[in-house]
Amino acid sequence: MSASSPVPNDPEAAPVAQPGPDELLDLPLDAHLHSDLSPDADVPIDAYAALARARGVAEVAITDHLDFSPEAPAFAFADYDRRLRSVREAAERWAGRPAIRFGVEVTYERRHETAIREHLAGHPYDYVIGSVHLARDHPLASPATAAAWCRTRSLREATAWYWDEVEASIRSSLFDTIGHLDVIKRWTTPYLGPIEVEDHADIYERLLVAIVEAGAALEVNSSGLRSAQGGPFPHPGELYPPAEIVARFRALGGQRVVPGSDAHRITSFAAGLRAAYVAIGAAGFRALTFRRGEAPLAVELAEGAMAAVLQGSPA
């Protein structure tokens, strides 16, 4: 199912096909969406809102990219005031059906931590995701250089920098949520094979403990299920991180978790989101943790169609 584009500003007139029974989600939240104010996305906020209303997603967070390296694509793509105005105006148009929150996905780099901290101190958001992304000039970012770079490295050697940067992002205590914890496997799998959980248990444990200690939320990101997407670096066909890591987070004392589809195209809205909820429910969580501008709050899961999710049904 897809919405026509462009979507008019009148929510009642938005031309969205009615979903079939298998497309109705009846879920409380998708906390990771990129609009056309991200340089790698093309979706008007109204298009997401129309689909959320049609498919039964009660609340969405628009989390457009923000980079702090001047050469990065989201460094100056859309300034704070433009992003704030765009989200707040959409939220007013849709009048809470769905609720639309003003978020951001910050690309974390230790060398820019001071600038990130200063920005967040002076620019209020409802919700902030911190993620480590692959820079365009990294050897892994291009098939032309990735194979040769990986040929002289083990999987642990090729990913060590990434895990270290993720841990630094967690310990910075700047973010509500840590985004797509192990997304690095998207780039390493084609050359070095999958990141097997049992072989990397010590690394996952280190990061999960850090998240618990920081009081942050673990994002269960469903974009990894979109294995048909990603060009020369397809998604691996599993959640970021996989369900067993979500369960381990819970066992280590993790209290905060949140799902996100990380959509950049309208066809990816809420894609795989039910599987993220299944992993969350199967791990024993009965509430999500989300922020709407003030202190983090609990979004309860035990209502309506969520009963099937809590029983582990992906349908």
C-alpha positions as CSV (number, residue, x, y, z in Angstrom):
1,M,0.0,0.0,0.0
2,S,1.3,3.5,-0.7
3,A,0.0,7.0,-0.6
4,S,-0.3,9.3,-3.5
5,S,2.3,12.1,-3.7
6,P,2.2,14.9,-3.0
7,V,-0.3,14.6,-0.1
8,P,-2.5,17.7,0.3
9,N,-2.3,19.6,3.6
10,D,-5.9,18.8,4.4
11,P,-5.7,15.6,6.4
12,E,-9.3,14.6,5.5
13,A,-8.5,14.9,1.8
14,A,-5.3,12.9,1.9
15,P,-5.6,10.3,-0.9
16,V,-4.7,7.1,0.9
17,A,-6.2,3.7,-0.1
18,Q,-8.0,2.0,2.7
19,P,-5.9,-0.8,4.2
20,G,-6.9,-4.4,4.1
21,P,-7.2,-6.4,7.4
22,D,-3.6,-7.7,7.1
23,E,-2.3,-4.1,6.9
24,L,-4.0,-2.8,10.0
25,L,-1.4,-2.5,12.8
26,D,-3.2,-1.0,15.8
27,L,0.2,-0.1,17.4
28,P,0.9,2.8,19.7
29,L,4.1,4.2,18.2
30,D,6.7,4.4,15.4
31,A,9.5,6.4,16.9
32,H,11.9,6.7,13.9
33,L,10.8,8.3,10.6
34,H,12.7,10.4,8.1
35,S,10.8,13.1,6.1
36,D,11.9,15.1,3.1
37,L,13.9,17.2,5.4
38,S,16.5,14.5,5.6
39,P,18.8,14.4,2.6
40,D,18.3,10.7,2.0
41,A,14.5,10.7,2.3
42,D,11.6,11.9,0.2
43,V,8.5,11.6,2.3
44,P,6.3,14.6,3.2
45,I,5.2,14.4,6.9
46,D,1.5,14.4,5.8
47,A,2.1,11.2,3.8
48,Y,3.3,9.5,7.0
49,A,0.4,10.9,9.0
50,A,-2.1,9.7,6.4
51,L,-0.7,6.2,6.5
52,A,-0.5,6.2,10.3
53,R,-4.1,7.1,10.6
54,A,-5.2,4.5,8.0
55,R,-3.1,1.7,9.5
56,G,-3.7,2.4,13.1
57,V,-0.4,3.8,14.4
58,A,-1.3,6.2,17.1
59,E,1.8,8.3,17.4
60,V,4.9,9.0,15.2
61,A,8.2,10.7,15.7
62,I,9.8,12.6,12.8
63,T,13.5,12.1,13.4
64,D,15.3,13.8,10.6
65,H,19.1,13.4,10.3
66,L,21.4,16.0,11.9
67,D,25.1,15.7,11.2
68,F,27.9,17.8,12.8
69,S,30.7,17.2,10.3
70,P,30.6,20.0,7.7
71,E,31.2,17.6,4.8
72,A,28.3,15.4,5.9
73,P,25.0,15.6,4.0
74,A,22.7,16.5,6.9
75,F,25.1,19.2,8.3
76,A,23.1,22.1,6.8
77,F,20.3,20.4,4.8
78,A,17.5,21.8,6.9
79,D,18.0,24.1,9.9
80,Y,16.3,23.7,13.3
81,D,13.7,26.3,12.8
82,R,12.5,24.8,9.5
83,R,12.4,21.3,10.9
84,L,10.5,22.5,14.0
85,R,8.0,24.5,12.0
86,S,7.4,21.7,9.6
87,V,6.6,19.1,12.3
88,R,4.6,21.5,14.5
89,E,2.4,22.6,11.6
90,A,1.8,19.0,10.6
91,A,0.9,18.1,14.2
92,E,-1.6,20.9,14.2
93,R,-3.2,19.8,10.9
94,W,-3.6,16.2,12.1
95,A,-4.9,17.2,15.5
96,G,-3.5,14.1,17.4
97,R,-4.7,11.5,14.9
98,P,-1.9,10.6,14.8
99,A,0.1,12.5,17.3
100,I,3.2,13.8,15.6
101,R,6.4,14.5,17.7
102,F,9.4,16.6,16.8
103,G,12.5,14.3,17.1
104,V,15.9,14.2,15.6
105,E,18.5,11.5,14.8
106,V,21.9,12.9,15.6
107,T,24.9,11.3,14.0
108,Y,27.3,10.8,16.9
109,E,31.0,11.4,16.5
110,R,33.3,11.8,19.5
111,R,35.2,14.6,17.9
112,H,31.9,16.6,17.7
113,E,30.5,15.7,21.1
114,T,30.9,19.3,22.5
115,A,29.1,20.7,19.5
116,I,26.3,18.1,19.8
117,R,25.9,18.9,23.5
118,E,25.7,22.6,22.9
119,H,23.1,22.1,20.1
120,L,20.9,19.9,22.2
121,A,21.2,22.3,25.2
122,G,19.9,25.2,23.1
123,H,17.4,23.5,20.8
124,P,14.6,21.6,22.5
125,Y,13.3,18.4,20.9
126,D,10.5,16.1,22.0
127,Y,12.8,13.0,21.4
128,V,16.4,12.5,20.5
129,I,18.0,9.4,18.9
130,G,21.8,9.0,18.9
131,S,23.3,6.9,16.2
132,V,26.7,6.1,14.7
133,H,26.6,6.2,10.9
134,L,29.2,5.2,8.3
135,A,30.9,8.3,6.9
136,R,31.0,8.5,3.1
137,D,34.7,8.5,3.0
138,H,35.1,5.3,5.1
139,P,36.4,2.4,3.1
140,L,33.4,0.3,3.9
141,A,31.0,2.8,2.4
142,S,31.9,1.8,-1.2
143,P,32.0,-1.6,-2.9
144,A,35.1,-0.3,-4.8
145,T,37.1,-0.1,-1.5
146,A,35.2,-2.3,1.0
147,A,36.4,-5.7,-0.3
148,A,40.1,-4.8,-0.3
149,W,39.8,-3.2,3.1
150,C,38.1,-6.2,4.6
151,R,40.5,-8.6,3.1
152,T,43.2,-7.7,5.5
153,R,41.0,-7.6,8.6
154,S,39.0,-10.0,10.8
155,L,35.4,-9.1,11.5
156,R,36.3,-7.9,15.0
157,E,39.1,-5.7,13.6
158,A,36.8,-4.3,10.9
159,T,34.1,-3.3,13.4
160,A,36.1,-2.4,16.5
161,W,36.0,1.4,15.7
162,Y,32.2,1.2,15.4
163,W,31.6,-0.5,18.7
164,D,33.9,1.9,20.5
165,E,32.0,4.9,19.0
166,V,28.6,3.4,19.9
167,E,29.8,3.0,23.5
168,A,31.0,6.6,23.6
169,S,27.6,7.7,22.3
170,I,25.9,5.8,25.1
171,R,28.2,7.1,27.8
172,S,27.8,10.7,26.6
173,S,24.3,10.6,28.1
174,L,23.1,12.9,25.4
175,F,20.4,10.7,23.9
176,D,17.0,9.3,24.8
177,T,17.6,6.3,22.6
178,I,20.5,4.5,21.0
179,G,19.6,3.9,17.4
180,H,20.2,0.7,15.3
181,L,22.8,-0.7,17.7
182,D,24.5,-3.1,15.3
183,V,23.8,-1.6,11.9
184,I,27.5,-2.0,11.0
185,K,26.7,-5.6,10.0
186,R,25.0,-4.2,6.9
187,W,28.4,-3.2,5.5
188,T,30.5,-6.0,6.8
189,T,28.3,-9.0,6.1
190,P,28.9,-9.1,2.3
191,Y,32.7,-9.4,2.9
192,L,33.2,-10.9,6.3
193,G,30.0,-12.8,7.0
194,P,27.3,-12.2,9.6
195,I,27.9,-10.9,13.1
196,E,26.9,-14.0,15.0
197,V,25.6,-13.1,18.4
198,E,27.3,-15.9,20.3
199,D,30.7,-14.9,18.8
200,H,30.2,-11.3,19.8
201,A,28.4,-11.8,23.1
202,D,31.1,-9.8,25.0
203,I,30.7,-6.8,22.7
204,Y,26.9,-6.8,22.9
205,E,27.1,-7.2,26.7
206,R,29.4,-4.3,27.0
207,L,27.1,-2.0,25.1
208,L,23.9,-3.2,26.8
209,V,25.4,-2.7,30.2
210,A,26.4,0.8,29.2
211,I,22.8,1.5,28.0
212,V,21.4,0.2,31.3
213,E,23.9,2.4,33.3
214,A,23.1,5.4,31.2
215,G,19.3,5.0,31.7
216,A,18.9,5.2,27.9
217,A,16.4,3.3,25.8
218,L,17.4,0.5,23.3
219,E,15.9,1.0,19.9
220,V,14.5,-2.0,18.2
221,N,14.9,-0.9,14.6
222,S,13.0,-2.8,11.9
223,S,14.8,-1.5,8.9
224,G,17.2,-4.5,9.0
225,L,14.3,-6.7,7.9
226,R,14.1,-4.9,4.5
227,S,16.7,-7.1,2.9
228,A,15.5,-6.2,-0.6
229,Q,16.7,-2.6,0.0
230,G,20.1,-1.2,0.4
231,G,21.7,-1.4,-3.0
232,P,25.2,-3.0,-2.9
233,F,24.8,-3.3,0.9
234,P,21.4,-4.9,1.5
235,H,20.0,-5.0,5.0
236,P,20.7,-8.4,6.7
237,G,17.1,-9.6,7.1
238,E,17.0,-9.2,10.9
239,L,16.2,-6.5,13.4
240,Y,18.9,-4.1,14.6
241,P,19.6,-5.6,17.1
242,P,18.1,-9.1,16.8
243,A,15.5,-10.4,19.2
244,E,17.9,-12.4,21.4
245,I,19.8,-9.2,22.1
246,V,16.6,-7.4,23.1
247,A,16.0,-10.3,25.5
248,R,19.5,-10.1,26.9
249,F,19.1,-6.4,27.4
250,R,16.0,-7.1,29.6
251,A,17.9,-9.8,31.5
252,L,20.7,-7.4,32.3
253,G,18.2,-5.0,33.8
254,G,17.2,-2.9,30.8
255,Q,14.0,-1.0,31.5
256,R,13.6,1.2,28.4
257,V,13.0,0.1,24.9
258,V,11.4,1.7,21.9
259,P,10.5,0.5,18.3
260,G,11.2,2.3,15.1
261,S,10.8,1.5,11.4
262,D,13.5,4.0,10.3
263,A,11.5,4.7,7.1
264,H,13.0,6.9,4.4
265,R,10.5,6.0,1.7
266,I,6.7,5.9,2.0
267,T,6.7,2.2,1.2
268,S,8.8,1.6,4.3
269,F,6.4,3.2,6.8
270,A,6.0,0.8,9.7
271,A,7.6,-1.9,7.6
272,G,8.6,-4.8,10.0
273,L,7.3,-2.8,12.9
274,R,5.1,-5.6,14.2
275,A,8.2,-7.9,14.4
276,A,9.9,-5.2,16.5
277,Y,7.0,-5.3,18.9
278,V,7.1,-9.1,19.0
279,A,10.7,-9.0,20.0
280,I,9.9,-6.4,22.7
281,G,7.0,-8.4,24.0
282,A,8.8,-11.7,24.0
283,A,11.6,-10.2,26.0
284,G,9.2,-9.4,28.7
285,F,8.7,-5.6,28.2
286,R,5.1,-4.4,28.8
287,A,5.7,-0.8,28.1
288,L,7.8,1.4,25.7
289,T,9.7,4.4,26.9
290,F,9.3,7.6,24.9
291,R,9.7,11.3,25.5
292,R,7.4,14.0,24.4
293,G,9.5,17.0,25.4
294,E,9.6,16.4,29.1
295,A,10.7,13.4,31.2
296,P,10.6,10.0,29.6
297,L,7.2,8.3,30.1
298,A,5.8,4.8,29.7
299,V,3.6,3.9,26.7
300,E,1.7,0.8,27.8
301,L,1.5,-2.2,25.5
302,A,-1.3,-4.4,26.9
303,E,-4.2,-3.0,24.9
304,G,-6.3,-4.2,21.9
305,A,-4.4,-5.8,19.2
306,M,-1.2,-5.7,21.3
307,A,-2.4,-8.9,23.0
308,A,-1.4,-10.9,19.9
309,V,2.0,-9.2,19.9
310,L,2.6,-9.9,23.6
311,Q,1.9,-13.6,22.8
312,G,4.7,-13.5,20.1
313,S,2.5,-13.5,17.0
314,P,3.9,-11.4,14.1
315,A,0.5,-11.3,12.3
